[in-house]
Amino acid sequence: MSERDELAISTRIVVAVAEAEEVDPLSLSPPLAEEIDVDALERLSDASTPLQVTFSAWGYRITVRDGEVSVADDAALVTAPAN
């Protein structure tokens, strides 16, 4: 297990978004706790059952799946309506 895997899931989310933004994790605003219920996410991620949670924060679509964090630009996920 890597050092990063030992971090709380909320910390890994902040680090992943900060890396995508190329900024210091402490500079992200608003704090993650203002975007989602961090305690609930931590409890879910500590459960032994498979987990997938997706939410938007800081202009990114963030997915947590079985402890892995992926970050995608929300703008890239927008699709045009069908005519």
N, C-alpha and C positions, 0 to 999 in steps of 0.2 A: 504494500500500500504506500502510495506516495505521500509526501508531506501535504500536498494540496488536498488529497482525499480525506485527510484527517481534519480538515477545516469544516466548520459548520456549513450546511448547505447555503444558508443566507450569505455567509462570507464568500463562498465560492461564486455565488451569483454576482455579488458586487465586484469581485475581482474580474470575472469574465466580461462584464459590461465595461468596466474601466479599461480593460485591455482592448476591447473593441473601439472604445472612444479615444484610446491612447492618452488617458489622464490618470491622475492619482485616484485610487478608490475612495479616498476621503473627500474628494471634490464633487462626487455625484450628488445631485440635489433634485428632488427632495430625498431624504433618507428612505431606504427600502421599506422600513416599518410604516411609512406614510402611504406606501403603494399597496402593500399586502399585509396580512397577519403573519408576521415572521414566526411567532411562537407556534402557530398551527402548522406552518410549513415544516418547521423543525420536527415537530411531533410526527407528522406524516412521513417524513424522510427517515426517521428512526424506526418506523414500523418494519416488520419483517415481510410484509406483503409488497408486491410490485407496485410502483407508483409512477404516474405520469401527471404532471401539472404544467399547464401552459398559461401564461399571463403576460400582459404588456406593462412595461415600465421603462422610463427614460427613452422612449422612442424605439424600443426593441421588443421583439417577441421572445420571451424567455421560456424555455422548456426544461423541466427537471424530469428526467426519466431514470428511475433506478439509481439515483445518486449522481448521474451525469448531467452536467449543465450545458445547454446549447443556447446561443444567442444569435438572433437574426434581426436585421434591420426591418422594422415594421413597414416602412415605405416600400420595401421590396416585396412585401406580401400582399399589397393592395392590388386587386384585380379590377379591371374595367368592367362595368356592367354589360351584359349581352344586349345587343340591339334587337 
